[in-house]
Amino acid sequence: MTEHDCCTRGSVHTGTPVGEIIKIAGLDTYVSRNTNANGRAIFFLHDAFGWTFINNRLLADTFAAQANVDVHLPDLLEGDGIPESAISSGNFDWGTWMSRYDNEI
């Protein structure tokens, strides 16, 4: 097991995200709105699986609903999140993926 193997273990949640996709500062951003937010918002910084990973979107929806805020989940990896299939297969080339980011991550 490598030092990163723990990052590809886990489960994929089920559900249907309720947010919308907009652009913020040129980045695609998933936004989950709450009608009681009254201008309050949080930015949800995703993990290595990226902004499209259903777990992250469902968490954003839960945060919005329970905290009465709008939640913004920007695509910080610009479409290069680790594929969801890495969880089921447990097989992912961390070295190649990490080398694309130098010391940014």
Backbone atoms as SQL, in Angstrom:
CREATE TABLE atoms (id INTEGER PRIMARY KEY, chain TEXT, resi INTEGER, resn TEXT, atom TEXT, x REAL, y REAL, z REAL);
INSERT INTO atoms VALUES
  (1, 'A', 1, 'MET', 'N', 0.839, -1.165, 0.000),
  (2, 'A', 1, 'MET', 'CA', 0.000, 0.000, 0.000),
  (3, 'A', 1, 'MET', 'C', 0.894, 1.243, 0.000),
  (4, 'A', 2, 'THR', 'N', 0.550, 2.215, -0.852),
  (5, 'A', 2, 'THR', 'CA', 1.298, 3.464, -0.889),
  (6, 'A', 2, 'THR', 'C', 0.687, 4.455, 0.083),
  (7, 'A', 3, 'GLU', 'N', 1.367, 5.573, 0.271),
  (8, 'A', 3, 'GLU', 'CA', 0.877, 6.582, 1.202),
  (9, 'A', 3, 'GLU', 'C', -0.455, 7.177, 0.763),
  (10, 'A', 4, 'HIS', 'N', -0.813, 7.060, -0.522),
  (11, 'A', 4, 'HIS', 'CA', -2.049, 7.650, -1.029),
  (12, 'A', 4, 'HIS', 'C', -3.183, 6.649, -1.175),
  (13, 'A', 5, 'ASP', 'N', -2.941, 5.365, -0.936),
  (14, 'A', 5, 'ASP', 'CA', -3.981, 4.361, -1.131),
  (15, 'A', 5, 'ASP', 'C', -5.227, 4.642, -0.300),
  (16, 'A', 6, 'CYS', 'N', -5.057, 5.210, 0.860),
  (17, 'A', 6, 'CYS', 'CA', -6.219, 5.491, 1.712),
  (18, 'A', 6, 'CYS', 'C', -7.157, 6.503, 1.056),
  (19, 'A', 7, 'CYS', 'N', -6.644, 7.308, 0.145),
  (20, 'A', 7, 'CYS', 'CA', -7.462, 8.337, -0.500),
  (21, 'A', 7, 'CYS', 'C', -8.442, 7.761, -1.519),
  (22, 'A', 8, 'THR', 'N', -8.222, 6.544, -1.950),
  (23, 'A', 8, 'THR', 'CA', -9.133, 5.952, -2.932),
  (24, 'A', 8, 'THR', 'C', -10.002, 4.872, -2.307),
  (25, 'A', 9, 'ARG', 'N', -10.038, 4.811, -0.985),
  (26, 'A', 9, 'ARG', 'CA', -10.949, 3.893, -0.303),
  (27, 'A', 9, 'ARG', 'C', -12.130, 4.695, 0.216),
  (28, 'A', 10, 'GLY', 'N', -13.293, 4.121, 0.143),
  (29, 'A', 10, 'GLY', 'CA', -14.470, 4.812, 0.646),
  (30, 'A', 10, 'GLY', 'C', -15.701, 4.360, -0.091),
  (31, 'A', 11, 'SER', 'N', -16.698, 5.185, -0.071),
  (32, 'A', 11, 'SER', 'CA', -17.947, 4.845, -0.736),
  (33, 'A', 11, 'SER', 'C', -18.448, 6.038, -1.534),
  (34, 'A', 12, 'VAL', 'N', -19.277, 5.721, -2.490),
  (35, 'A', 12, 'VAL', 'CA', -19.901, 6.744, -3.316),
  (36, 'A', 12, 'VAL', 'C', -21.351, 6.856, -2.851),
  (37, 'A', 13, 'HIS', 'N', -21.742, 8.041, -2.470),
  (38, 'A', 13, 'HIS', 'CA', -23.100, 8.261, -1.973),
  (39, 'A', 13, 'HIS', 'C', -24.096, 8.242, -3.123),
  (40, 'A', 14, 'THR', 'N', -25.341, 8.007, -2.789),
  (41, 'A', 14, 'THR', 'CA', -26.396, 8.061, -3.797),
  (42, 'A', 14, 'THR', 'C', -27.309, 9.228, -3.479),
  (43, 'A', 15, 'GLY', 'N', -27.901, 9.762, -4.500),
  (44, 'A', 15, 'GLY', 'CA', -28.801, 10.892, -4.348),
  (45, 'A', 15, 'GLY', 'C', -28.752, 11.740, -5.595),
  (46, 'A', 16, 'THR', 'N', -29.539, 12.758, -5.608),
  (47, 'A', 16, 'THR', 'CA', -29.603, 13.658, -6.753),
  (48, 'A', 16, 'THR', 'C', -29.258, 15.070, -6.301),
  (49, 'A', 17, 'PRO', 'N', -28.128, 15.595, -6.754),
  (50, 'A', 17, 'PRO', 'CA', -27.771, 16.965, -6.399),
  (51, 'A', 17, 'PRO', 'C', -28.842, 17.945, -6.889),
  (52, 'A', 18, 'VAL', 'N', -29.073, 19.012, -6.121),
  (53, 'A', 18, 'VAL', 'CA', -30.134, 19.958, -6.453),
  (54, 'A', 18, 'VAL', 'C', -29.612, 21.322, -6.892),
  (55, 'A', 19, 'GLY', 'N', -28.315, 21.492, -6.929),
  (56, 'A', 19, 'GLY', 'CA', -27.738, 22.791, -7.251),
  (57, 'A', 19, 'GLY', 'C', -27.719, 23.094, -8.739),
  (58, 'A', 20, 'GLU', 'N', -27.089, 24.203, -9.040),
  (59, 'A', 20, 'GLU', 'CA', -26.940, 24.649, -10.425),
  (60, 'A', 20, 'GLU', 'C', -25.471, 24.947, -10.685),
  (61, 'A', 21, 'ILE', 'N', -25.118, 25.058, -11.956),
  (62, 'A', 21, 'ILE', 'CA', -23.733, 25.347, -12.335),
  (63, 'A', 21, 'ILE', 'C', -23.679, 26.746, -12.931),
  (64, 'A', 22, 'ILE', 'N', -22.770, 27.553, -12.368),
  (65, 'A', 22, 'ILE', 'CA', -22.544, 28.904, -12.860),
  (66, 'A', 22, 'ILE', 'C', -21.032, 29.106, -13.009),
  (67, 'A', 23, 'LYS', 'N', -20.646, 30.247, -13.547),
  (68, 'A', 23, 'LYS', 'CA', -19.224, 30.611, -13.625),
  (69, 'A', 23, 'LYS', 'C', -18.924, 31.663, -12.563),
  (70, 'A', 24, 'ILE', 'N', -17.847, 31.451, -11.832),
  (71, 'A', 24, 'ILE', 'CA', -17.339, 32.456, -10.894),
  (72, 'A', 24, 'ILE', 'C', -15.856, 32.610, -11.177),
  (73, 'A', 25, 'ALA', 'N', -15.446, 33.821, -11.525),
  (74, 'A', 25, 'ALA', 'CA', -14.042, 34.111, -11.841),
  (75, 'A', 25, 'ALA', 'C', -13.502, 33.139, -12.887),
  (76, 'A', 26, 'GLY', 'N', -14.332, 32.784, -13.850),
  (77, 'A', 26, 'GLY', 'CA', -13.910, 31.905, -14.932),
  (78, 'A', 26, 'GLY', 'C', -13.946, 30.422, -14.611),
  (79, 'A', 27, 'LEU', 'N', -14.301, 30.068, -13.380),
  (80, 'A', 27, 'LEU', 'CA', -14.349, 28.658, -12.984),
  (81, 'A', 27, 'LEU', 'C', -15.784, 28.161, -12.952),
  (82, 'A', 28, 'ASP', 'N', -16.018, 26.974, -13.520),
  (83, 'A', 28, 'ASP', 'CA', -17.311, 26.334, -13.334),
  (84, 'A', 28, 'ASP', 'C', -17.500, 26.125, -11.838),
  (85, 'A', 29, 'THR', 'N', -18.702, 26.417, -11.363),
  (86, 'A', 29, 'THR', 'CA', -18.971, 26.342, -9.929),
  (87, 'A', 29, 'THR', 'C', -20.356, 25.760, -9.697),
  (88, 'A', 30, 'TYR', 'N', -20.413, 24.732, -8.875),
  (89, 'A', 30, 'TYR', 'CA', -21.685, 24.157, -8.450),
  (90, 'A', 30, 'TYR', 'C', -22.187, 25.004, -7.295),
  (91, 'A', 31, 'VAL', 'N', -23.427, 25.473, -7.389),
  (92, 'A', 31, 'VAL', 'CA', -23.995, 26.317, -6.349),
  (93, 'A', 31, 'VAL', 'C', -25.277, 25.677, -5.835),
  (94, 'A', 32, 'SER', 'N', -25.322, 25.453, -4.540),
  (95, 'A', 32, 'SER', 'CA', -26.522, 24.966, -3.876),
  (96, 'A', 32, 'SER', 'C', -27.083, 26.134, -3.076),
  (97, 'A', 33, 'ARG', 'N', -28.284, 26.547, -3.435),
  (98, 'A', 33, 'ARG', 'CA', -28.866, 27.747, -2.823),
  (99, 'A', 33, 'ARG', 'C', -29.872, 27.393, -1.727),
  (100, 'A', 34, 'ASN', 'N', -29.979, 28.314, -0.785),
  (101, 'A', 34, 'ASN', 'CA', -30.974, 28.205, 0.271),
  (102, 'A', 34, 'ASN', 'C', -31.758, 29.513, 0.280),
  (103, 'A', 35, 'THR', 'N', -33.067, 29.434, 0.209),
  (104, 'A', 35, 'THR', 'CA', -33.887, 30.645, 0.137),
  (105, 'A', 35, 'THR', 'C', -33.768, 31.511, 1.389),
  (106, 'A', 36, 'ASN', 'N', -33.264, 30.954, 2.476),
  (107, 'A', 36, 'ASN', 'CA', -33.087, 31.714, 3.716),
  (108, 'A', 36, 'ASN', 'C', -31.659, 32.214, 3.907),
  (109, 'A', 37, 'ALA', 'N', -30.835, 32.138, 2.876),
  (110, 'A', 37, 'ALA', 'CA', -29.419, 32.501, 3.010),
  (111, 'A', 37, 'ALA', 'C', -29.214, 33.981, 3.312),
  (112, 'A', 38, 'ASN', 'N', -30.082, 34.844, 2.777),
  (113, 'A', 38, 'ASN', 'CA', -29.972, 36.289, 3.022),
  (114, 'A', 38, 'ASN', 'C', -28.560, 36.820, 2.782),
  (115, 'A', 39, 'GLY', 'N', -27.933, 36.387, 1.715),
  (116, 'A', 39, 'GLY', 'CA', -26.606, 36.876, 1.365),
  (117, 'A', 39, 'GLY', 'C', -25.458, 36.110, 1.988),
  (118, 'A', 40, 'ARG', 'N', -25.757, 35.166, 2.871),
  (119, 'A', 40, 'ARG', 'CA', -24.694, 34.384, 3.508),
  (120, 'A', 40, 'ARG', 'C', -24.292, 33.240, 2.575),
  (121, 'A', 41, 'ALA', 'N', -22.995, 33.005, 2.490),
  (122, 'A', 41, 'ALA', 'CA', -22.495, 31.936, 1.615),
  (123, 'A', 41, 'ALA', 'C', -21.193, 31.375, 2.166),
  (124, 'A', 42, 'ILE', 'N', -20.925, 30.154, 1.797),
  (125, 'A', 42, 'ILE', 'CA', -19.624, 29.557, 2.090),
  (126, 'A', 42, 'ILE', 'C', -19.065, 28.970, 0.802),
  (127, 'A', 43, 'PHE', 'N', -17.763, 28.921, 0.720),
  (128, 'A', 43, 'PHE', 'CA', -17.099, 28.237, -0.376),
  (129, 'A', 43, 'PHE', 'C', -16.641, 26.888, 0.144),
  (130, 'A', 44, 'PHE', 'N', -17.024, 25.856, -0.558),
  (131, 'A', 44, 'PHE', 'CA', -16.679, 24.483, -0.204),
  (132, 'A', 44, 'PHE', 'C', -15.511, 24.090, -1.099),
  (133, 'A', 45, 'LEU', 'N', -14.345, 23.869, -0.506),
  (134, 'A', 45, 'LEU', 'CA', -13.155, 23.474, -1.242),
  (135, 'A', 45, 'LEU', 'C', -13.100, 21.954, -1.293),
  (136, 'A', 46, 'HIS', 'N', -13.257, 21.432, -2.482),
  (137, 'A', 46, 'HIS', 'CA', -13.364, 19.981, -2.668),
  (138, 'A', 46, 'HIS', 'C', -12.050, 19.259, -2.460),
  (139, 'A', 47, 'ASP', 'N', -12.155, 17.949, -2.383),
  (140, 'A', 47, 'ASP', 'CA', -10.985, 17.093, -2.256),
  (141, 'A', 47, 'ASP', 'C', -10.439, 16.762, -3.648),
  (142, 'A', 48, 'ALA', 'N', -9.558, 15.792, -3.717),
  (143, 'A', 48, 'ALA', 'CA', -8.909, 15.437, -4.984),
  (144, 'A', 48, 'ALA', 'C', -9.875, 14.845, -6.010),
  (145, 'A', 49, 'PHE', 'N', -11.059, 14.412, -5.566),
  (146, 'A', 49, 'PHE', 'CA', -12.038, 13.874, -6.511),
  (147, 'A', 49, 'PHE', 'C', -12.734, 14.968, -7.308),
  (148, 'A', 50, 'GLY', 'N', -12.591, 16.177, -6.896),
  (149, 'A', 50, 'GLY', 'CA', -13.079, 17.294, -7.691),
  (150, 'A', 50, 'GLY', 'C', -14.523, 17.690, -7.441),
  (151, 'A', 51, 'TRP', 'N', -14.925, 18.710, -8.138),
  (152, 'A', 51, 'TRP', 'CA', -16.222, 19.338, -7.942),
  (153, 'A', 51, 'TRP', 'C', -17.375, 18.525, -8.507),
  (154, 'A', 52, 'THR', 'N', -17.125, 17.609, -9.431),
  (155, 'A', 52, 'THR', 'CA', -18.216, 16.825, -10.011),
  (156, 'A', 52, 'THR', 'C', -18.530, 15.569, -9.209),
  (157, 'A', 53, 'PHE', 'N', -17.660, 15.186, -8.281),
  (158, 'A', 53, 'PHE', 'CA', -17.882, 13.980, -7.485),
  (159, 'A', 53, 'PHE', 'C', -19.179, 14.131, -6.700),
  (160, 'A', 54, 'ILE', 'N', -20.071, 13.174, -6.839),
  (161, 'A', 54, 'ILE', 'CA', -21.403, 13.287, -6.234),
  (162, 'A', 54, 'ILE', 'C', -21.343, 13.486, -4.725),
  (163, 'A', 55, 'ASN', 'N', -20.400, 12.863, -4.052),
  (164, 'A', 55, 'ASN', 'CA', -20.298, 13.056, -2.597),
  (165, 'A', 55, 'ASN', 'C', -20.117, 14.537, -2.267),
  (166, 'A', 56, 'ASN', 'N', -19.277, 15.228, -3.020),
  (167, 'A', 56, 'ASN', 'CA', -19.025, 16.643, -2.756),
  (168, 'A', 56, 'ASN', 'C', -20.263, 17.488, -3.027),
  (169, 'A', 57, 'ARG', 'N', -20.975, 17.184, -4.097),
  (170, 'A', 57, 'ARG', 'CA', -22.180, 17.954, -4.409),
  (171, 'A', 57, 'ARG', 'C', -23.281, 17.702, -3.384),
  (172, 'A', 58, 'LEU', 'N', -23.432, 16.461, -2.956),
  (173, 'A', 58, 'LEU', 'CA', -24.443, 16.164, -1.948),
  (174, 'A', 58, 'LEU', 'C', -24.098, 16.817, -0.611),
  (175, 'A', 59, 'LEU', 'N', -22.814, 16.870, -0.285),
  (176, 'A', 59, 'LEU', 'CA', -22.399, 17.581, 0.929),
  (177, 'A', 59, 'LEU', 'C', -22.711, 19.073, 0.820),
  (178, 'A', 60, 'ALA', 'N', -22.441, 19.654, -0.336),
  (179, 'A', 60, 'ALA', 'CA', -22.758, 21.073, -0.543),
  (180, 'A', 60, 'ALA', 'C', -24.254, 21.311, -0.339),
  (181, 'A', 61, 'ASP', 'N', -25.087, 20.419, -0.873),
  (182, 'A', 61, 'ASP', 'CA', -26.533, 20.545, -0.699),
  (183, 'A', 61, 'ASP', 'C', -26.920, 20.445, 0.775),
  (184, 'A', 62, 'THR', 'N', -26.301, 19.525, 1.488),
  (185, 'A', 62, 'THR', 'CA', -26.599, 19.350, 2.914),
  (186, 'A', 62, 'THR', 'C', -26.178, 20.577, 3.710),
  (187, 'A', 63, 'PHE', 'N', -24.988, 21.101, 3.432),
  (188, 'A', 63, 'PHE', 'CA', -24.526, 22.307, 4.123),
  (189, 'A', 63, 'PHE', 'C', -25.498, 23.464, 3.878),
  (190, 'A', 64, 'ALA', 'N', -25.913, 23.641, 2.619),
  (191, 'A', 64, 'ALA', 'CA', -26.831, 24.737, 2.284),
  (192, 'A', 64, 'ALA', 'C', -28.138, 24.591, 3.051),
  (193, 'A', 65, 'ALA', 'N', -28.665, 23.395, 3.066),
  (194, 'A', 65, 'ALA', 'CA', -29.957, 23.164, 3.717),
  (195, 'A', 65, 'ALA', 'C', -29.880, 23.329, 5.231),
  (196, 'A', 66, 'GLN', 'N', -28.834, 22.827, 5.828),
  (197, 'A', 66, 'GLN', 'CA', -28.772, 22.821, 7.289),
  (198, 'A', 66, 'GLN', 'C', -28.195, 24.098, 7.892),
  (199, 'A', 67, 'ALA', 'N', -27.388, 24.816, 7.126),
  (200, 'A', 67, 'ALA', 'CA', -26.770, 26.028, 7.666),
  (201, 'A', 67, 'ALA', 'C', -27.447, 27.308, 7.165),
  (202, 'A', 68, 'ASN', 'N', -28.482, 27.155, 6.320),
  (203, 'A', 68, 'ASN', 'CA', -29.181, 28.320, 5.763),
  (204, 'A', 68, 'ASN', 'C', -28.229, 29.280, 5.051),
  (205, 'A', 69, 'VAL', 'N', -27.389, 28.725, 4.211),
  (206, 'A', 69, 'VAL', 'CA', -26.437, 29.508, 3.415),
  (207, 'A', 69, 'VAL', 'C', -26.462, 28.994, 1.978),
  (208, 'A', 70, 'ASP', 'N', -25.942, 29.803, 1.069),
  (209, 'A', 70, 'ASP', 'CA', -25.651, 29.321, -0.272),
  (210, 'A', 70, 'ASP', 'C', -24.259, 28.701, -0.220),
  (211, 'A', 71, 'VAL', 'N', -24.063, 27.603, -0.932),
  (212, 'A', 71, 'VAL', 'CA', -22.756, 26.941, -0.939),
  (213, 'A', 71, 'VAL', 'C', -22.213, 26.955, -2.358),
  (214, 'A', 72, 'HIS', 'N', -20.975, 27.431, -2.500),
  (215, 'A', 72, 'HIS', 'CA', -20.298, 27.494, -3.795),
  (216, 'A', 72, 'HIS', 'C', -19.172, 26.464, -3.798),
  (217, 'A', 73, 'LEU', 'N', -19.198, 25.597, -4.789),
  (218, 'A', 73, 'LEU', 'CA', -18.210, 24.525, -4.931),
  (219, 'A', 73, 'LEU', 'C', -17.509, 24.707, -6.285),
  (220, 'A', 74, 'PRO', 'N', -16.420, 25.493, -6.317),
  (221, 'A', 74, 'PRO', 'CA', -15.747, 25.768, -7.596),
  (222, 'A', 74, 'PRO', 'C', -14.870, 24.601, -8.052),
  (223, 'A', 75, 'ASP', 'N', -14.676, 24.531, -9.360),
  (224, 'A', 75, 'ASP', 'CA', -13.836, 23.498, -9.964),
  (225, 'A', 75, 'ASP', 'C', -12.371, 23.924, -9.883),
  (226, 'A', 76, 'LEU', 'N', -11.773, 23.723, -8.722),
  (227, 'A', 76, 'LEU', 'CA', -10.395, 24.165, -8.493),
  (228, 'A', 76, 'LEU', 'C', -9.369, 23.375, -9.291),
  (229, 'A', 77, 'LEU', 'N', -9.719, 22.164, -9.698),
  (230, 'A', 77, 'LEU', 'CA', -8.787, 21.328, -10.475),
  (231, 'A', 77, 'LEU', 'C', -9.044, 21.431, -11.973),
  (232, 'A', 78, 'GLU', 'N', -9.945, 22.316, -12.358),
  (233, 'A', 78, 'GLU', 'CA', -10.262, 22.561, -13.766),
  (234, 'A', 78, 'GLU', 'C', -10.508, 21.262, -14.529),
  (235, 'A', 79, 'GLY', 'N', -11.376, 20.426, -13.962),
  (236, 'A', 79, 'GLY', 'CA', -11.785, 19.194, -14.633),
  (237, 'A', 79, 'GLY', 'C', -10.858, 18.015, -14.448),
  (238, 'A', 80, 'ASP', 'N', -9.845, 18.132, -13.606),
  (239, 'A', 80, 'ASP', 'CA', -8.850, 17.066, -13.469),
  (240, 'A', 80, 'ASP', 'C', -8.943, 16.331, -12.129),
  (241, 'A', 81, 'GLY', 'N', -10.159, 16.187, -11.604),
  (242, 'A', 81, 'GLY', 'CA', -10.320, 15.432, -10.373),
  (243, 'A', 81, 'GLY', 'C', -10.036, 13.955, -10.595),
  (244, 'A', 82, 'ILE', 'N', -9.697, 13.276, -9.533),
  (245, 'A', 82, 'ILE', 'CA', -9.461, 11.831, -9.612),
  (246, 'A', 82, 'ILE', 'C', -10.779, 11.162, -9.988),
  (247, 'A', 83, 'PRO', 'N', -10.769, 10.233, -10.926),
  (248, 'A', 83, 'PRO', 'CA', -12.018, 9.604, -11.342),
  (249, 'A', 83, 'PRO', 'C', -12.647, 8.775, -10.229),
  (250, 'A', 84, 'GLU', 'N', -13.975, 8.807, -10.196),
  (251, 'A', 84, 'GLU', 'CA', -14.728, 8.044, -9.204),
  (252, 'A', 84, 'GLU', 'C', -14.379, 6.559, -9.267),
  (253, 'A', 85, 'SER', 'N', -14.010, 6.070, -10.435),
  (254, 'A', 85, 'SER', 'CA', -13.673, 4.652, -10.605),
  (255, 'A', 85, 'SER', 'C', -12.478, 4.241, -9.745),
  (256, 'A', 86, 'ALA', 'N', -11.668, 5.189, -9.309),
  (257, 'A', 86, 'ALA', 'CA', -10.525, 4.859, -8.453),
  (258, 'A', 86, 'ALA', 'C', -10.982, 4.287, -7.121),
  (259, 'A', 87, 'ILE', 'N', -12.196, 4.646, -6.687),
  (260, 'A', 87, 'ILE', 'CA', -12.707, 4.116, -5.417),
  (261, 'A', 87, 'ILE', 'C', -13.036, 2.638, -5.549),
  (262, 'A', 88, 'SER', 'N', -13.718, 2.279, -6.637),
  (263, 'A', 88, 'SER', 'CA', -14.117, 0.869, -6.788),
  (264, 'A', 88, 'SER', 'C', -12.953, -0.019, -7.192),
  (265, 'A', 89, 'SER', 'N', -12.045, 0.518, -7.994),
  (266, 'A', 89, 'SER', 'CA', -10.928, -0.309, -8.456),
  (267, 'A', 89, 'SER', 'C', -9.752, -0.286, -7.491),
  (268, 'A', 90, 'GLY', 'N', -9.611, 0.806, -6.727),
  (269, 'A', 90, 'GLY', 'CA', -8.463, 0.950, -5.838),
  (270, 'A', 90, 'GLY', 'C', -7.168, 1.136, -6.596),
  (271, 'A', 91, 'ASN', 'N', -7.283, 1.376, -7.894),
  (272, 'A', 91, 'ASN', 'CA', -6.114, 1.470, -8.752),
  (273, 'A', 91, 'ASN', 'C', -6.057, 2.871, -9.363),
  (274, 'A', 92, 'PHE', 'N', -5.056, 3.637, -8.982),
  (275, 'A', 92, 'PHE', 'CA', -4.902, 4.978, -9.526),
  (276, 'A', 92, 'PHE', 'C', -3.432, 5.351, -9.512),
  (277, 'A', 93, 'ASP', 'N', -2.980, 5.980, -10.578),
  (278, 'A', 93, 'ASP', 'CA', -1.579, 6.377, -10.709),
  (279, 'A', 93, 'ASP', 'C', -1.379, 7.750, -10.068),
  (280, 'A', 94, 'TRP', 'N', -1.143, 7.741, -8.770),
  (281, 'A', 94, 'TRP', 'CA', -0.967, 8.984, -8.028),
  (282, 'A', 94, 'TRP', 'C', 0.223, 9.785, -8.512),
  (283, 'A', 95, 'GLY', 'N', 1.305, 9.121, -8.824),
  (284, 'A', 95, 'GLY', 'CA', 2.518, 9.827, -9.231),
  (285, 'A', 95, 'GLY', 'C', 2.295, 10.700, -10.448),
  (286, 'A', 96, 'THR', 'N', 1.651, 10.139, -11.462),
  (287, 'A', 96, 'THR', 'CA', 1.381, 10.908, -12.677),
  (288, 'A', 96, 'THR', 'C', 0.444, 12.066, -12.388),
  (289, 'A', 97, 'TRP', 'N', -0.607, 11.807, -11.630),
  (290, 'A', 97, 'TRP', 'CA', -1.585, 12.859, -11.328),
  (291, 'A', 97, 'TRP', 'C', -0.932, 13.974, -10.513),
  (292, 'A', 98, 'MET', 'N', -0.198, 13.613, -9.480),
  (293, 'A', 98, 'MET', 'CA', 0.436, 14.624, -8.629),
  (294, 'A', 98, 'MET', 'C', 1.496, 15.419, -9.381),
  (295, 'A', 99, 'SER', 'N', 2.171, 14.801, -10.337),
  (296, 'A', 99, 'SER', 'CA', 3.223, 15.507, -11.061),
  (297, 'A', 99, 'SER', 'C', 2.657, 16.676, -11.883),
  (298, 'A', 100, 'ARG', 'N', 1.385, 16.625, -12.220),
  (299, 'A', 100, 'ARG', 'CA', 0.773, 17.723, -12.974),
  (300, 'A', 100, 'ARG', 'C', 0.602, 18.968, -12.117),
  (301, 'A', 101, 'TYR', 'N', 0.703, 18.812, -10.809),
  (302, 'A', 101, 'TYR', 'CA', 0.443, 19.919, -9.901),
  (303, 'A', 101, 'TYR', 'C', 1.681, 20.419, -9.174),
  (304, 'A', 102, 'ASP', 'N', 2.814, 19.831, -9.435),
  (305, 'A', 102, 'ASP', 'CA', 4.037, 20.278, -8.798),
  (306, 'A', 102, 'ASP', 'C', 3.786, 20.385, -7.298),
  (307, 'A', 103, 'ASN', 'N', 3.893, 21.550, -6.722),
  (308, 'A', 103, 'ASN', 'CA', 3.651, 21.714, -5.282),
  (309, 'A', 103, 'ASN', 'C', 2.358, 22.457, -4.993),
  (310, 'A', 104, 'GLU', 'N', 1.469, 22.526, -5.992),
  (311, 'A', 104, 'GLU', 'CA', 0.238, 23.295, -5.826),
  (312, 'A', 104, 'GLU', 'C', -0.745, 22.616, -4.887),
  (313, 'A', 105, 'ILE', 'N', -0.672, 21.292, -4.748),
  (314, 'A', 105, 'ILE', 'CA', -1.646, 20.577, -3.912),
  (315, 'A', 105, 'ILE', 'C', -0.952, 20.114, -2.657);
